[in-house]
Every structure is written in structure tokens, then in C-alpha cells.
């Protein structure tokens, strides 16, 4: 069983932190993983995407074929839609509501969300606002990961251990804030999605 996740956003939003958390949690969970990433323009504001594949057996490619992603997890709505051709018909679109307006001709936001909402499996949340409420606006990526955690085949304790490992050098306060963000995202998803139907 392989789970394919595409992470999408722009530089500075913590996409690669989500990927590192998933990779570390997969190791903590005794599972296999492969990851690839692309840094658009390698700068803050440039497009960033990562393919993360998690499995209970060997994985032979780090790239997810079109139509095979189980989930697109996006920190930015337009970047989330960019990878729509990769999503399975029954796959999940999970995205932050906050656009990163770094181009003059940014598409109509209503049209973007109409497309996302047309998918049967979607979750749109203001991860930035939730992160601010828990006291760390920079942890919006962990809010998003928490919201998606119900659909990822990794034990919660493995994800929590991974967060603690990745933020260990920043001290207990930052670890606690990121864990709070993860929990807030998880709870938001439970309140807004019936996962028994997925």
C-alpha cells in the first residue's frame, strides 16, 4: 500500500518542513518513503512543490504519476490547483485559503475555490488564522498537516515525534507552539469533515 502526497506552495511557507515531518514520521513508523522537491526560482515567493510517497514496502520512484496522488496539500490556493491533474478521482484537496499575491494577474479567487469545492473530497481552511490563534503565525504549515493527518497512514505519535525532532534545536517553546498548531488543524478537520465517508 502506497500513499502519494503532493505538497504545494511558495518559498517561505514551510512546504519542505511538512515533507521533512512526513519523512521523519515514516521512519518513526517503520515505513518506507521517497521524496522529491522542486524550488521555483529558489527564493521566497517562488513556487515550491514536493512529492512524498509513503509505503509499507519498497518504492521504486520518487515521482508521483499524473492521476495517482491521494492528496494535494497546498499552502496556497493557486499552487494547489496547479497539481490537480495529478490527483486521483477520489483524492483529497486540502488547502489554506490565503493567496500569496506575488503576481499582477493572480486568478479570480472565487473561481479557484469553486474548482476546489467541485471536488467531492476537499477541505479549505484558514490555516494562517488558526496558527495566529495558537500563537505562532509561522506554523500555518503544521495546522495544514494536522488537518490532513486523518488521511495519512502514519500514527499520530510518529508525527508528533517527528515534529519534536525537527524543532528540537529551537527549544521547548517552539516545539509546543508547533504541536499546538498541529492539534488545532487536526481538530478543525474533525469538526468540518466526516472522514468516515472517505
Secondary structure as UniProt FT lines:
FT   STRAND          2..10
FT   TURN            11..12
FT   HELIX           15..28
FT   TURN            29..30
FT   STRAND          32..39
FT   TURN            41..42
FT   TURN            44..45
FT   STRAND          47..55
FT   TURN            66..67
FT   STRAND          69..74
FT   HELIX           77..82
FT   HELIX           84..86
FT   STRAND          87..96
FT   TURN            104..105
FT   HELIX           109..117
FT   STRAND          122..125
FT   HELIX           127..134
FT   HELIX           137..139
FT   HELIX           140..148
FT   HELIX           149..151
FT   HELIX           156..166
FT   HELIX           168..170
FT   HELIX           172..192
FT   HELIX           195..197
//
